[in-house]
Amino acid sequence: MQKHRLLPGVYFEFIHGEPDENDIIRYEDDYGRETAKRVVMVSGGFDPVHVGHLQMFEEAKKLGDKLVVVLNSDKWLIRKKGKNFMNQEERAGIVRGFSCVDDVFILESDRNDVGEAIERIRPNVFANGGDRKAEADIPEAKICKELGVEMVFNVGGGKVQSSSWLLKRHSE
């Protein structure tokens, strides 16, 4: 697996396959559990990025010491929604610009969840926004339980904005 630096704190990488001891993003080696820092992870397409995402990031950061954002790649969005609005580098750059965000990883995976990223990053907390309110709503619940990752729901409060709503208004 290769990690390519785009901007300070913004990385592009292909996250797929089984993690092994040579993986380069083992957060426990940098500032994760071994150094008693609390790593919080959030994930999403963030296409386009809006104020609701910022509110979620700010609230998620309060849950720990470091906030890691896993951003779904363009290919992932096209597979799921049929298109993307902003390219992954733009989305990553904007998200990284928020002072509450410490690192951004662009996820390229054949799966429709971020379980592989959770396995590799090993956060203490997996935070979910206002559109996800229970374990039944997220496919990553199983891997979080296996790894002892705390799941927090409704981070950032209720849905104040939606990328889909913005895109719909844009197309009208």
PyMOL commands that set and color helices and strands:
alter all, ss='L'
color gray80, all
select helices_A, chain A and resi 27-30+33-35+51-61+74-81+88-97+115-121+135-137+141-147+163-171
alter helices_A, ss='H'
color red, helices_A
select strands_A, chain A and resi 3-7+10-14+39-44+66-72+103-108+125-129+150-155
alter strands_A, ss='S'
color yellow, strands_A
deselect
rebuild
show_as cartoon
